[in-house]
Amino acid sequence: CSNRVLLRQWEQFGQAKIVLTCKNQQEMNRIKETAEHRGIPTFIVADAGRTQVVAGSKTVLAVGP
């Protein structure tokens, strides 16, 4: 499975991350839809609400590997 090979490579090279800022929730949704359309896994993180951010706020979009 080629995905397994890509996962192993990602694990071996430090699992580097790139962080970007979205203008708003709509932009985050567009990025998520584009990634999924291209077959790239995604995950949206909802904040726990233990700080200043309202619980359930979608604060992070993970894309890849």
ChimeraX commands (.cxc) that place a marker at each C-alpha (Angstrom):
marker #1 position 0.00,0.00,0.00 radius 0.5
marker #1 position 1.57,3.31,-1.06 radius 0.5
marker #1 position -0.10,5.16,1.83 radius 0.5
marker #1 position 1.77,2.95,4.29 radius 0.5
marker #1 position 5.07,3.87,2.62 radius 0.5
marker #1 position 4.22,7.58,2.83 radius 0.5
marker #1 position 3.25,7.21,6.50 radius 0.5
marker #1 position 6.58,5.52,7.31 radius 0.5
marker #1 position 8.51,8.28,5.53 radius 0.5
marker #1 position 6.56,10.93,7.43 radius 0.5
marker #1 position 7.26,9.19,10.75 radius 0.5
marker #1 position 10.99,8.83,9.99 radius 0.5
marker #1 position 11.57,12.45,9.04 radius 0.5
marker #1 position 10.34,14.11,12.21 radius 0.5
marker #1 position 6.67,14.57,11.37 radius 0.5
marker #1 position 7.27,18.20,10.45 radius 0.5
marker #1 position 4.33,20.56,10.75 radius 0.5
marker #1 position 3.55,23.82,9.02 radius 0.5
marker #1 position 1.19,26.24,10.75 radius 0.5
marker #1 position -0.93,28.75,8.84 radius 0.5
marker #1 position -3.67,31.16,9.85 radius 0.5
marker #1 position -7.10,31.20,8.23 radius 0.5
marker #1 position -9.06,34.43,7.87 radius 0.5
marker #1 position -12.26,32.77,9.08 radius 0.5
marker #1 position -14.16,29.49,9.43 radius 0.5
marker #1 position -15.24,29.58,5.79 radius 0.5
marker #1 position -11.62,29.63,4.62 radius 0.5
marker #1 position -10.81,26.69,6.91 radius 0.5
marker #1 position -13.77,24.79,5.48 radius 0.5
marker #1 position -12.61,25.47,1.90 radius 0.5
marker #1 position -9.12,24.17,2.68 radius 0.5
marker #1 position -10.60,21.05,4.30 radius 0.5
marker #1 position -12.88,20.38,1.30 radius 0.5
marker #1 position -10.01,20.89,-1.17 radius 0.5
marker #1 position -7.74,18.51,0.73 radius 0.5
marker #1 position -10.43,15.84,1.02 radius 0.5
marker #1 position -11.27,16.20,-2.68 radius 0.5
marker #1 position -7.59,15.43,-3.41 radius 0.5
marker #1 position -7.63,12.39,-1.11 radius 0.5
marker #1 position -5.67,13.99,1.74 radius 0.5
marker #1 position -6.90,13.11,5.25 radius 0.5
marker #1 position -8.13,15.97,7.45 radius 0.5
marker #1 position -9.31,16.47,11.02 radius 0.5
marker #1 position -10.91,19.53,12.64 radius 0.5
marker #1 position -10.17,20.11,16.33 radius 0.5
marker #1 position -12.93,21.57,18.50 radius 0.5
marker #1 position -11.64,23.53,21.51 radius 0.5
marker #1 position -12.40,22.14,24.97 radius 0.5
marker #1 position -13.30,25.59,26.28 radius 0.5
marker #1 position -10.88,25.62,29.22 radius 0.5
marker #1 position -9.42,29.00,28.24 radius 0.5
marker #1 position -10.76,32.14,26.58 radius 0.5
marker #1 position -12.04,30.21,23.56 radius 0.5
marker #1 position -15.67,29.09,23.64 radius 0.5
marker #1 position -16.08,25.31,24.00 radius 0.5
marker #1 position -16.71,23.62,20.68 radius 0.5
marker #1 position -15.04,26.36,18.61 radius 0.5
marker #1 position -13.28,24.88,15.60 radius 0.5
marker #1 position -9.74,26.14,16.14 radius 0.5
marker #1 position -7.43,23.80,14.21 radius 0.5
marker #1 position -7.52,21.95,10.91 radius 0.5
marker #1 position -4.99,19.12,10.60 radius 0.5
marker #1 position -4.17,18.14,7.00 radius 0.5
marker #1 position -2.16,15.05,6.05 radius 0.5
marker #1 position 0.07,13.13,6.05 radius 0.5
marker link #1:1,2 radius 0.2
marker link #1:2,3 radius 0.2
marker link #1:3,4 radius 0.2
marker link #1:4,5 radius 0.2
marker link #1:5,6 radius 0.2
marker link #1:6,7 radius 0.2
marker link #1:7,8 radius 0.2
marker link #1:8,9 radius 0.2
marker link #1:9,10 radius 0.2
marker link #1:10,11 radius 0.2
marker link #1:11,12 radius 0.2
marker link #1:12,13 radius 0.2
marker link #1:13,14 radius 0.2
marker link #1:14,15 radius 0.2
marker link #1:15,16 radius 0.2
marker link #1:16,17 radius 0.2
marker link #1:17,18 radius 0.2
marker link #1:18,19 radius 0.2
marker link #1:19,20 radius 0.2
marker link #1:20,21 radius 0.2
marker link #1:21,22 radius 0.2
marker link #1:22,23 radius 0.2
marker link #1:23,24 radius 0.2
marker link #1:24,25 radius 0.2
marker link #1:25,26 radius 0.2
marker link #1:26,27 radius 0.2
marker link #1:27,28 radius 0.2
marker link #1:28,29 radius 0.2
marker link #1:29,30 radius 0.2
marker link #1:30,31 radius 0.2
marker link #1:31,32 radius 0.2
marker link #1:32,33 radius 0.2
marker link #1:33,34 radius 0.2
marker link #1:34,35 radius 0.2
marker link #1:35,36 radius 0.2
marker link #1:36,37 radius 0.2
marker link #1:37,38 radius 0.2
marker link #1:38,39 radius 0.2
marker link #1:39,40 radius 0.2
marker link #1:40,41 radius 0.2
marker link #1:41,42 radius 0.2
marker link #1:42,43 radius 0.2
marker link #1:43,44 radius 0.2
marker link #1:44,45 radius 0.2
marker link #1:45,46 radius 0.2
marker link #1:46,47 radius 0.2
marker link #1:47,48 radius 0.2
marker link #1:48,49 radius 0.2
marker link #1:49,50 radius 0.2
marker link #1:50,51 radius 0.2
marker link #1:51,52 radius 0.2
marker link #1:52,53 radius 0.2
marker link #1:53,54 radius 0.2
marker link #1:54,55 radius 0.2
marker link #1:55,56 radius 0.2
marker link #1:56,57 radius 0.2
marker link #1:57,58 radius 0.2
marker link #1:58,59 radius 0.2
marker link #1:59,60 radius 0.2
marker link #1:60,61 radius 0.2
marker link #1:61,62 radius 0.2
marker link #1:62,63 radius 0.2
marker link #1:63,64 radius 0.2
marker link #1:64,65 radius 0.2
view
